[in-house]
């Protein structure tokens, strides 16, 4: 029974982490981790400096434990429509799980949820003036940062819950304030400096990872590589010895981790050097990485057919033992090994490369964290109860709301051990084992979630199944040690429908349509030069100038606020 519950917990965590991992991939302004600097602690977040006794009035010292926070003053029943703009989301019904039921009991709020099935649908609703009350999205968000479309949080807070302003991390206010002086959301999965320093904090499992079959490495008498050149030599040897396996298979849509060994995140993500910012296509390491990918195809070590697969095909091949090396997010080892051992009875083992692979003797591995959070939670002007909406945000933003939505109900779904990690209860495990994880509600309602809350869930995985999760956590801890954090890059995203937005869109389309041809080009130099000429024609230099200007403005914004990183 104990092992069955371990397996049940594993599958539950994979479900939750799939939600978290979807935060990753090829993001315009960051890798997939969600971090930023601050001077506050997770639990206290105290603010205010007046002298009234705590709990008696909201003019006193305010903490998240203050008795009369605004969200507590009106818990009458209210229903608001909520659009979740993620087609991969695991839940789309409120009130059928423990967590959402408790939220309604404590706040009076019920959500009428619509989950996206088409990434264009929300923009159609916006254009038609038919936005729902609440919107959770990462899609063309600048369109919603408009006082004609959505309420500025600061205006609602000042009117309906003024103490809330004292509880928000000052750096978080800087991160979210727009050029008009308002902030329209507080992005989810923000992490403060103290969060980052917490030993439980690790990057998002959506970060990218490179993997090798260690059972086959041992069979060949090889060790894990320490350089790109060694990685290539290992692939050459594997191709010769295991011709029936795919030698190296990248995930078709995820950011390729080999880019990071050349010093950048991905071709369409943001890069920087000193005070200059530019798209990854212009990064000094882009050509070297691209040429290496080309050499893999030319030598038969990677098939470009992998880029035509649906994600499900990728997982099917990897889980069946059909690959020697693969890349995806940092959950791939635990997920794949679980399938090897328990589902397919395959004697195989996948492990991540936990090393800064050099190329030409140079170490450029410095995973870039340019995030000020992940998703955006907007309150539209169609909302008839903006007071209840902003008070709902205050509830979700509290450490209690954060832990409830990301961890579940304490005592019912988990207990904390002496290290502050989650120990899942028998009730939780029994529900998962019975295939009823969706009745728990752990994960989906995390509209104001913290990065530390997510990290604690991830770090806790080693308690229940160290044989699966340890390698994942080792990779995440290694990445954390090498992180370069530059949140000013998050302010370089061009507004929708601007020239720079159009250029970025066209460059992304060009890359998506050209990458297979570049990987497989017999004359790499000619193909590369033609591709870069097309980038120039589209306007890559203009986009880079824009990025640099916005980056420098953001650096000054932090400097003026007395914030350093």
GISUL-V721304 format. One record per backbone hydrogen bond with DSSP energy under -0.5 kcal/mol. NH is the residue of the N-H (numbers start at 0). CO is the residue of the C=O. E is the energy in kcal/mol with one decimal. If there is no record, write none. Layout:
BEGIN
nh:NH co:CO e:E
nh:NH co:CO e:E
END
This chain:
BEGIN
nh:4 co:0 e:-2.2
nh:5 co:1 e:-2.1
nh:6 co:2 e:-2.5
nh:7 co:3 e:-2.4
nh:8 co:4 e:-2.9
nh:9 co:5 e:-2.5
nh:10 co:6 e:-2.3
nh:11 co:7 e:-2.3
nh:12 co:8 e:-2.8
nh:13 co:9 e:-2.6
nh:14 co:10 e:-1.9
nh:15 co:11 e:-2.3
nh:16 co:12 e:-3.6
nh:17 co:13 e:-2.0
nh:18 co:14 e:-1.2
nh:19 co:15 e:-1.9
nh:20 co:16 e:-4.3
nh:21 co:17 e:-1.4
nh:22 co:19 e:-2.2
nh:23 co:20 e:-2.6
nh:24 co:205 e:-1.0
nh:26 co:24 e:-1.2
nh:26 co:29 e:-0.6
nh:30 co:367 e:-1.0
nh:34 co:32 e:-0.5
nh:35 co:190 e:-1.6
nh:44 co:40 e:-0.6
nh:46 co:61 e:-1.7
nh:55 co:52 e:-1.6
nh:56 co:52 e:-0.8
nh:59 co:56 e:-1.7
nh:60 co:51 e:-1.1
nh:61 co:46 e:-1.3
nh:63 co:43 e:-0.8
nh:65 co:62 e:-1.7
nh:68 co:65 e:-0.9
nh:71 co:68 e:-1.8
nh:72 co:69 e:-1.6
nh:73 co:69 e:-0.5
nh:77 co:107 e:-2.4
nh:79 co:109 e:-2.3
nh:81 co:111 e:-2.4
nh:82 co:133 e:-2.8
nh:83 co:81 e:-0.6
nh:83 co:113 e:-2.8
nh:84 co:82 e:-0.7
nh:84 co:135 e:-2.9
nh:85 co:83 e:-1.3
nh:88 co:85 e:-1.5
nh:97 co:438 e:-2.2
nh:98 co:439 e:-1.5
nh:100 co:96 e:-1.9
nh:101 co:97 e:-2.0
nh:102 co:98 e:-2.5
nh:103 co:99 e:-2.2
nh:104 co:100 e:-2.2
nh:105 co:101 e:-2.3
nh:106 co:102 e:-2.4
nh:107 co:103 e:-2.4
nh:109 co:77 e:-2.5
nh:111 co:79 e:-2.6
nh:112 co:110 e:-0.9
nh:113 co:81 e:-2.6
nh:115 co:83 e:-2.9
nh:120 co:117 e:-1.7
nh:121 co:117 e:-0.5
nh:123 co:119 e:-1.6
nh:124 co:120 e:-2.3
nh:125 co:121 e:-2.4
nh:126 co:122 e:-2.5
nh:127 co:123 e:-1.9
nh:128 co:125 e:-1.2
nh:129 co:124 e:-2.9
nh:133 co:80 e:-2.0
nh:134 co:377 e:-2.1
nh:135 co:82 e:-2.8
nh:136 co:134 e:-0.6
nh:136 co:375 e:-2.3
nh:139 co:137 e:-0.6
nh:142 co:139 e:-1.5
nh:143 co:140 e:-1.7
nh:144 co:140 e:-0.7
nh:144 co:141 e:-0.6
nh:145 co:143 e:-1.7
nh:148 co:145 e:-2.2
nh:149 co:145 e:-2.8
nh:150 co:378 e:-2.9
nh:152 co:182 e:-2.0
nh:153 co:182 e:-1.1
nh:155 co:151 e:-1.8
nh:156 co:152 e:-3.2
nh:157 co:153 e:-2.4
nh:158 co:154 e:-1.5
nh:159 co:155 e:-3.1
nh:160 co:155 e:-0.6
nh:160 co:156 e:-1.9
nh:163 co:160 e:-2.1
nh:164 co:161 e:-0.9
nh:165 co:161 e:-0.5
nh:165 co:162 e:-0.9
nh:166 co:162 e:-0.6
nh:166 co:163 e:-1.3
nh:167 co:163 e:-0.6
nh:167 co:164 e:-0.7
nh:172 co:168 e:-1.7
nh:173 co:169 e:-1.7
nh:174 co:170 e:-2.6
nh:175 co:171 e:-1.6
nh:176 co:172 e:-1.4
nh:177 co:181 e:-3.4
nh:180 co:177 e:-2.2
nh:187 co:374 e:-2.6
nh:188 co:448 e:-3.8
nh:189 co:186 e:-0.6
nh:189 co:448 e:-0.7
nh:193 co:39 e:-0.5
nh:195 co:191 e:-2.4
nh:196 co:192 e:-1.8
nh:197 co:193 e:-0.9
nh:197 co:194 e:-1.0
nh:200 co:197 e:-2.0
nh:206 co:203 e:-2.1
nh:208 co:327 e:-3.1
nh:210 co:325 e:-2.9
nh:211 co:350 e:-2.5
nh:212 co:323 e:-1.9
nh:213 co:211 e:-1.0
nh:213 co:348 e:-1.4
nh:214 co:348 e:-0.9
nh:216 co:212 e:-1.9
nh:217 co:213 e:-2.4
nh:218 co:214 e:-1.5
nh:219 co:215 e:-1.8
nh:220 co:216 e:-0.7
nh:220 co:217 e:-0.8
nh:221 co:216 e:-2.9
nh:227 co:357 e:-3.6
nh:230 co:226 e:-2.2
nh:231 co:227 e:-2.4
nh:232 co:228 e:-2.2
nh:233 co:229 e:-2.5
nh:234 co:230 e:-2.2
nh:235 co:231 e:-2.5
nh:236 co:232 e:-2.2
nh:237 co:233 e:-2.5
nh:238 co:234 e:-2.6
nh:239 co:235 e:-1.6
nh:240 co:236 e:-2.1
nh:241 co:237 e:-3.2
nh:244 co:241 e:-1.7
nh:245 co:321 e:-2.8
nh:246 co:244 e:-0.6
nh:247 co:300 e:-1.3
nh:248 co:324 e:-2.2
nh:250 co:326 e:-1.3
nh:258 co:255 e:-1.5
nh:259 co:256 e:-0.9
nh:260 co:256 e:-0.7
nh:260 co:257 e:-0.6
nh:261 co:258 e:-1.7
nh:262 co:259 e:-1.2
nh:263 co:258 e:-1.6
nh:268 co:265 e:-0.9
nh:269 co:27 e:-1.2
nh:270 co:277 e:-3.1
nh:272 co:275 e:-2.3
nh:275 co:272 e:-2.2
nh:277 co:270 e:-2.5
nh:279 co:268 e:-2.5
nh:280 co:266 e:-1.4
nh:281 co:278 e:-2.5
nh:282 co:279 e:-1.5
nh:285 co:282 e:-1.7
nh:286 co:282 e:-0.5
nh:288 co:284 e:-2.3
nh:289 co:285 e:-2.7
nh:290 co:286 e:-2.7
nh:291 co:287 e:-1.8
nh:292 co:288 e:-2.5
nh:293 co:289 e:-2.3
nh:294 co:290 e:-2.1
nh:295 co:291 e:-1.8
nh:296 co:292 e:-1.7
nh:297 co:293 e:-2.8
nh:298 co:294 e:-1.9
nh:299 co:296 e:-1.7
nh:300 co:295 e:-2.9
nh:301 co:295 e:-1.2
nh:305 co:302 e:-1.8
nh:306 co:303 e:-1.6
nh:307 co:304 e:-2.1
nh:308 co:305 e:-0.9
nh:312 co:309 e:-1.0
nh:313 co:309 e:-1.6
nh:314 co:310 e:-2.3
nh:315 co:311 e:-2.2
nh:316 co:312 e:-2.2
nh:317 co:313 e:-2.5
nh:318 co:314 e:-2.9
nh:319 co:315 e:-1.2
nh:320 co:317 e:-1.6
nh:321 co:316 e:-2.3
nh:323 co:245 e:-2.6
nh:324 co:245 e:-0.7
nh:324 co:246 e:-0.9
nh:325 co:210 e:-1.4
nh:326 co:248 e:-1.5
nh:327 co:208 e:-1.7
nh:329 co:204 e:-1.5
nh:329 co:206 e:-1.2
nh:331 co:328 e:-1.5
nh:334 co:330 e:-2.5
nh:335 co:331 e:-2.7
nh:336 co:332 e:-3.0
nh:337 co:333 e:-2.0
nh:338 co:334 e:-1.6
nh:339 co:335 e:-2.9
nh:340 co:336 e:-2.7
nh:341 co:337 e:-2.3
nh:342 co:337 e:-0.9
nh:342 co:338 e:-0.5
nh:343 co:338 e:-2.8
nh:345 co:339 e:-3.5
nh:347 co:345 e:-1.7
nh:350 co:211 e:-2.5
nh:352 co:209 e:-3.0
nh:353 co:351 e:-0.8
nh:354 co:352 e:-0.9
nh:356 co:354 e:-1.2
nh:357 co:225 e:-1.6
nh:358 co:361 e:-2.1
nh:361 co:358 e:-2.1
nh:363 co:260 e:-0.6
nh:363 co:361 e:-0.8
nh:365 co:259 e:-0.6
nh:365 co:363 e:-0.7
nh:368 co:366 e:-0.5
nh:368 co:483 e:-3.1
nh:369 co:367 e:-0.7
nh:373 co:187 e:-3.7
nh:375 co:136 e:-2.7
nh:377 co:134 e:-2.8
nh:377 co:375 e:-0.6
nh:379 co:132 e:-2.5
nh:379 co:377 e:-0.6
nh:380 co:148 e:-2.8
nh:382 co:379 e:-1.7
nh:388 co:384 e:-2.0
nh:389 co:385 e:-2.4
nh:390 co:386 e:-1.8
nh:391 co:387 e:-2.0
nh:392 co:388 e:-1.8
nh:393 co:389 e:-2.0
nh:394 co:390 e:-2.1
nh:395 co:391 e:-2.5
nh:396 co:392 e:-2.4
nh:397 co:393 e:-1.0
nh:397 co:394 e:-0.7
nh:400 co:394 e:-0.6
nh:401 co:397 e:-3.0
nh:402 co:398 e:-2.6
nh:403 co:399 e:-2.7
nh:404 co:400 e:-2.4
nh:405 co:401 e:-1.9
nh:406 co:402 e:-2.9
nh:407 co:402 e:-1.2
nh:407 co:403 e:-0.9
nh:409 co:407 e:-0.6
nh:410 co:413 e:-3.8
nh:411 co:408 e:-1.5
nh:412 co:408 e:-3.7
nh:413 co:408 e:-1.1
nh:414 co:422 e:-1.8
nh:416 co:420 e:-2.2
nh:419 co:416 e:-2.0
nh:422 co:414 e:-3.2
nh:423 co:421 e:-0.6
nh:424 co:412 e:-1.3
nh:428 co:424 e:-2.4
nh:429 co:425 e:-3.1
nh:430 co:426 e:-2.1
nh:431 co:427 e:-2.1
nh:432 co:428 e:-2.9
nh:433 co:429 e:-1.8
nh:434 co:431 e:-2.0
nh:435 co:430 e:-3.1
nh:438 co:435 e:-1.8
nh:439 co:436 e:-1.8
nh:440 co:436 e:-0.8
nh:442 co:404 e:-2.4
nh:442 co:440 e:-0.7
nh:445 co:442 e:-0.8
nh:446 co:444 e:-1.1
nh:448 co:445 e:-1.6
nh:450 co:189 e:-2.5
nh:453 co:449 e:-1.5
nh:454 co:450 e:-2.3
nh:455 co:451 e:-2.6
nh:456 co:452 e:-1.4
nh:457 co:453 e:-2.0
nh:458 co:454 e:-3.3
nh:459 co:455 e:-2.1
nh:460 co:457 e:-1.4
nh:461 co:458 e:-1.1
nh:462 co:459 e:-1.7
nh:463 co:459 e:-0.6
nh:463 co:460 e:-0.7
nh:464 co:460 e:-1.6
nh:467 co:464 e:-1.9
nh:468 co:464 e:-2.6
nh:469 co:465 e:-1.4
nh:472 co:468 e:-2.3
nh:473 co:469 e:-2.5
nh:474 co:470 e:-2.0
nh:475 co:471 e:-2.2
nh:476 co:472 e:-2.8
nh:477 co:473 e:-2.0
nh:478 co:474 e:-2.5
nh:479 co:475 e:-2.3
nh:480 co:476 e:-1.7
nh:481 co:477 e:-0.9
nh:481 co:478 e:-0.9
nh:482 co:478 e:-0.7
nh:482 co:479 e:-0.9
nh:483 co:366 e:-2.5
nh:484 co:482 e:-0.5
nh:485 co:368 e:-2.3
nh:485 co:483 e:-0.6
nh:488 co:485 e:-1.5
nh:489 co:486 e:-2.1
nh:490 co:487 e:-1.5
nh:491 co:488 e:-1.7
nh:492 co:489 e:-0.6
nh:497 co:494 e:-1.6
nh:501 co:497 e:-2.3
nh:502 co:498 e:-2.5
nh:503 co:499 e:-2.7
nh:504 co:500 e:-2.4
nh:505 co:501 e:-2.5
nh:506 co:502 e:-2.7
nh:507 co:503 e:-2.3
nh:508 co:504 e:-2.3
nh:509 co:505 e:-2.6
nh:510 co:506 e:-2.6
nh:511 co:507 e:-2.7
nh:512 co:508 e:-2.2
nh:513 co:509 e:-1.4
nh:514 co:510 e:-2.3
nh:517 co:513 e:-2.3
nh:518 co:514 e:-2.7
nh:519 co:515 e:-1.8
nh:520 co:516 e:-0.7
nh:523 co:521 e:-0.8
nh:526 co:522 e:-2.0
nh:527 co:523 e:-3.1
nh:528 co:524 e:-2.6
nh:529 co:525 e:-2.2
nh:530 co:526 e:-2.2
nh:531 co:527 e:-2.6
nh:532 co:528 e:-2.0
nh:533 co:529 e:-1.9
nh:534 co:530 e:-1.9
nh:535 co:531 e:-2.2
nh:536 co:532 e:-2.1
nh:537 co:533 e:-1.9
nh:538 co:534 e:-1.7
nh:539 co:534 e:-1.9
nh:542 co:538 e:-2.1
nh:543 co:539 e:-2.4
nh:544 co:540 e:-2.1
nh:545 co:541 e:-2.0
nh:546 co:542 e:-2.8
nh:547 co:543 e:-2.5
nh:548 co:544 e:-2.3
nh:549 co:545 e:-2.6
nh:550 co:546 e:-2.6
nh:551 co:547 e:-2.6
nh:552 co:548 e:-2.1
nh:553 co:549 e:-2.3
nh:554 co:550 e:-2.4
nh:555 co:551 e:-1.9
nh:556 co:552 e:-2.0
nh:557 co:553 e:-2.3
nh:558 co:554 e:-2.2
nh:559 co:555 e:-3.3
nh:560 co:556 e:-1.3
nh:561 co:558 e:-1.6
nh:562 co:557 e:-2.9
nh:563 co:561 e:-0.5
END
